Amino acid sequence: MRMEEADIVVVGAGLAGLSAARDLVTAGQQVVLVEARDRVGGRTWSAPFEAAGCVVDLGAEWVDPHCHLAIMRELERYGIGLEAPEVVAKAELFSHVAASDSWQSLLRECDRIADALDVSRPDWYSQSETYDIPASLFLARQSLEPDVLDEFLAHGFALQGADPDGYSMLNLLHEFASFGGTELAFSSADYRIGGGAQSLAIAIAGVLSAVLRLNWPVSRIAHCAEGVVVEGSAGCIRARQVIIALPVNVLRHMQLDIELPAEASRVIAQGHVGRAAKGWGAASVSELVESSGWPHAVEVYSRRGCDADALCTFAVASPDHDEALRQSWLSVEQRHPEVALSDARLSHDWVTDPYSRGSWLSSAPGQMRGLHQLADMPAPCFFTGGDLSRGWYGWMEGAVTSGRDVAARMLACGDGGAGRSATA
Ligand SMILES: Cc1cc2nc3c(=O)[nH]c(=O)nc-3n(C[C@H](O)[C@H](O)[C@H](O)COP(=O)(O)OP(=O)(O)OC[C@H]3O[C@@H](n4cnc5c(N)ncnc54)[C@H](O)[C@@H]3O)c2cc1C
């Protein structure tokens, strides 16, 4: 296979890779952006749901305009608006447990711990290792009433997208700290991106058509004397530097001939535990629907279509995505007898998808240090992505900020980043 030469290769055209590539190209760098799929956007994917006559987000959907400031700047830059929120009042969301002492004291305890986290510190996680335990273990120690526990698990899932036996309580506490408290974390992020979340990725890609190569899956990335070699079935590129903007769970399925710190290698070998299944069903809905439950139909919400309405439900995708959603739809029928559901369904299995192998980042206990080590890797192999961001782990906000940060680090080196990174 002929070896091509490039200055910088960006691998992965999700929001992180696109943001990084756009900033580098704008700064006059010579970039090639390779993407395995035949589309950009990665875990943002907005698809027509014919049965409801609307576009639905199969992946990322929600933003919080008060917190997700990098996303807001990007939307403004490309003239993309937000769709007005369609949510029931916050009071209704927690109505059946809100008055209970057990719920109130649990939230107070979480807020107390989250308040003490200094998430602006690069090593914030090392101050609070006590809470770096499975969320289920933390909750078992709180002696909760069963309905309070279920309510918390459902809202926790909306943030972590994982089984509470698997994800770290510390990751959830970080979310509480980021949103400014438990209640805000459980009820914020309720705006949609106009036209669907993928429209932002498509807009950024609009300025990258000359450097973007779709259907270019990478199977090996290796150090070489000149920098790096990026190989795949579509070709082979030798570059001075590479930005690896891939989901963490994809990395262990590639050949990475790169020297990595021990903790980072361990996280790659384990993968994160995000396992959310998200499904859409066409329905006839007379009033706005929003509810939560545990363990099935963890989140349920409706949106207006034009031919019918659409109902969205979430479940823990382990062990089987389709079975988890089937159970969830049965629960939706029981919980919402007022809704007439049709058989038309749409979903995507992100866990078995070879280019994501999980939903959004949810770290298992002990993974934060390794994730940060990856994000700090110096030239010539930089890692970025929503899974590796400094804040807003697992959100589109994290993807854009980490993509932009890595481009800024490369540019700050003056030579497009051939030197060591400032944060390494
Ligand atoms: C079901 C679901 C719901 C979500 N909901 C929300 C939400 O409401 N709000 C929110 O902010 N976030 C949400 N997220 C998370 C959000 O989608 C991600 O955090 C963000 O999009 C990650 O962007 P990224 O660029 O880091 O990774 P990705 O979007 O995964 O991009 C990585 C890219 O790399 C490509 N790739 C993979 N392997 C290879 C390879 N071998 N060679 C070349 N290219 C490769 C992929 O195809 C992809 O395009 C959700 C995610 C999911 C799955």
The ligand as a Tripos MOL2 file, in Angstrom:
@<TRIPOS>MOLECULE
LIG
   53    58     1     0     0
SMALL
NO_CHARGES

@<TRIPOS>ATOM
      1 C1        -27.5110    7.2500   23.3270 C.3       1 LIG1
      2 C2        -26.6500    8.4400   23.6480 C.ar      1 LIG1
      3 C3        -27.2420    9.5680   24.2180 C.ar      1 LIG1
      4 C4        -26.4590   10.6660   24.5320 C.ar      1 LIG1
      5 N1        -27.0820   11.7800   25.0340 N.ar      1 LIG1
      6 C5        -26.3780   12.9300   25.1910 C.ar      1 LIG1
      7 C6        -27.0460   14.1370   25.5020 C.ar      1 LIG1
      8 O1        -28.2770   14.1690   25.6330 O.2       1 LIG1
      9 N2        -26.3040   15.2700   25.6360 N.ar      1 LIG1
     10 C7        -24.9330   15.2690   25.4540 C.ar      1 LIG1
     11 O2        -24.2980   16.3220   25.5590 O.2       1 LIG1
     12 N3        -24.2680   14.1030   25.1470 N.ar      1 LIG1
     13 C8        -24.9610   12.9570   25.0070 C.ar      1 LIG1
     14 N4        -24.3220   11.8040   24.6170 N.ar      1 LIG1
     15 C9        -22.8450   11.7940   24.5790 C.3       1 LIG1
     16 C10       -22.2680   12.4660   23.3340 C.3       1 LIG1
     17 O3        -22.8420   11.8890   22.1950 O.3       1 LIG1
     18 C11       -20.7580   12.2090   23.2960 C.3       1 LIG1
     19 O4        -20.1430   12.5520   24.5190 O.3       1 LIG1
     20 C12       -20.0640   13.0280   22.2060 C.3       1 LIG1
     21 O5        -20.8240   13.0840   21.0320 O.3       1 LIG1
     22 C13       -18.7070   12.3740   21.9520 C.3       1 LIG1
     23 O6        -18.0670   12.9850   20.8680 O.3       1 LIG1
     24 P1        -16.6290   12.4710   20.4350 P.3       1 LIG1
     25 O7        -16.2430   13.2230   19.2330 O.co2     1 LIG1
     26 O8        -15.7180   12.4630   21.5930 O.co2     1 LIG1
     27 O9        -16.8550   10.9240   20.0990 O.3       1 LIG1
     28 P2        -17.7200   10.2840   18.9320 P.3       1 LIG1
     29 O10       -18.9120   11.1240   18.6590 O.co2     1 LIG1
     30 O11       -17.9470    8.8760   19.2880 O.co2     1 LIG1
     31 O12       -16.7670   10.4010   17.6740 O.3       1 LIG1
     32 C14       -15.7320    9.4850   17.4550 C.3       1 LIG1
     33 C15       -15.6350    9.2370   15.9530 C.3       1 LIG1
     34 O13       -14.5970    8.2810   15.7200 O.3       1 LIG1
     35 C16       -15.0280    7.3980   14.6870 C.3       1 LIG1
     36 N5        -14.2880    6.1420   14.7710 N.ar      1 LIG1
     37 C17       -14.4530    5.1350   15.6710 C.ar      1 LIG1
     38 N6        -13.5670    4.1510   15.4280 N.ar      1 LIG1
     39 C18       -12.8310    4.5420   14.3750 C.ar      1 LIG1
     40 C19       -11.7440    3.9700   13.6730 C.ar      1 LIG1
     41 N7        -11.2590    2.7650   13.9900 N.pl3     1 LIG1
     42 N8        -11.2150    4.6570   12.6390 N.ar      1 LIG1
     43 C20       -11.6960    5.8920   12.2950 C.ar      1 LIG1
     44 N9        -12.7250    6.4870   12.9240 N.ar      1 LIG1
     45 C21       -13.2840    5.8190   13.9520 C.ar      1 LIG1
     46 C22       -16.5060    7.2260   14.9650 C.3       1 LIG1
     47 O14       -17.1900    6.7270   13.8490 O.3       1 LIG1
     48 C23       -16.9120    8.6450   15.3770 C.3       1 LIG1
     49 O15       -17.3380    9.4070   14.2690 O.3       1 LIG1
     50 C24       -25.0700   10.6710   24.2840 C.ar      1 LIG1
     51 C25       -24.4710    9.5470   23.7070 C.ar      1 LIG1
     52 C26       -25.2560    8.4560   23.3930 C.ar      1 LIG1
     53 C27       -24.6020    7.2440   22.7650 C.3       1 LIG1
@<TRIPOS>BOND
     1     1     2 1
     2     2     3 ar
     3     2    52 ar
     4     3     4 ar
     5     4     5 ar
     6     4    50 ar
     7     5     6 ar
     8     6     7 ar
     9     6    13 1
    10     7     8 2
    11     7     9 ar
    12     9    10 ar
    13    10    11 2
    14    10    12 ar
    15    12    13 ar
    16    13    14 ar
    17    14    15 1
    18    14    50 ar
    19    15    16 1
    20    16    17 1
    21    16    18 1
    22    18    19 1
    23    18    20 1
    24    20    21 1
    25    20    22 1
    26    22    23 1
    27    23    24 1
    28    24    25 2
    29    24    26 1
    30    24    27 1
    31    27    28 1
    32    28    29 2
    33    28    30 1
    34    28    31 1
    35    31    32 1
    36    32    33 1
    37    33    34 1
    38    33    48 1
    39    34    35 1
    40    35    36 1
    41    35    46 1
    42    36    37 ar
    43    36    45 ar
    44    37    38 ar
    45    38    39 ar
    46    39    40 ar
    47    39    45 ar
    48    40    41 1
    49    40    42 ar
    50    42    43 ar
    51    43    44 ar
    52    44    45 ar
    53    46    47 1
    54    46    48 1
    55    48    49 1
    56    50    51 ar
    57    51    52 ar
    58    52    53 1
@<TRIPOS>SUBSTRUCTURE
     1 LIG1         1 GROUP 0 **** ****
